[in-house]
Amino acid sequence: ELAENGGALQAKVLKTSGGFHTPLMEPAKQKLSQALEEALPRMSSPKHTVYMNTTAAPLKPGTDPKDIVELLKQQLTSPVLWEPSVQSMIQSGVTEFYECGPNKQIKAMMKRIDPKGERTG
């Protein structure tokens, strides 16, 4: 009911083991932040463009790892911007997407996001 009132076209109850990508993960964010800060001196800048699901924006090669660490910290408690991330990739000219694993969820989502696109499965 809440989803319908908010304008959602569809809502599904998902079987998960936690409240990932929500404020419910705030207590875990402190531990993750500490681990990321400890790893930061050993991190290198990306050699290729990386899309972060927190912003859906591309991080270009050479991006400072400090910026990546901050986005990773946010990712734990922020919604996943999957569709905007994929749309950003498509607008940037990405034409091949690969799904690793036994299921086809990502392939199905890709068809909904870009029905005319040709995708590698």
Number of C-alpha atoms within 10 A of each C-alpha: 7 8 11 10 7 8 8 10 7 7 10 6 5 6 6 7 6 9 12 16 16 15 13 13 15 18 10 12 18 12 12 16 17 12 11 18 15 11 11 14 10 8 14 12 15 15 10 12 14 16 17 18 21 21 18 19 17 17 18 14 12 12 17 14 16 16 11 19 18 13 16 19 21 19 20 22 20 19 15 18 15 18 16 16 19 21 16 16 20 15 10 10 9 11 12 12 16 10 12 9 7 6 9 12 10 14 16 11 14 20 13 12 15 14 11 9 13 12 14 10 11
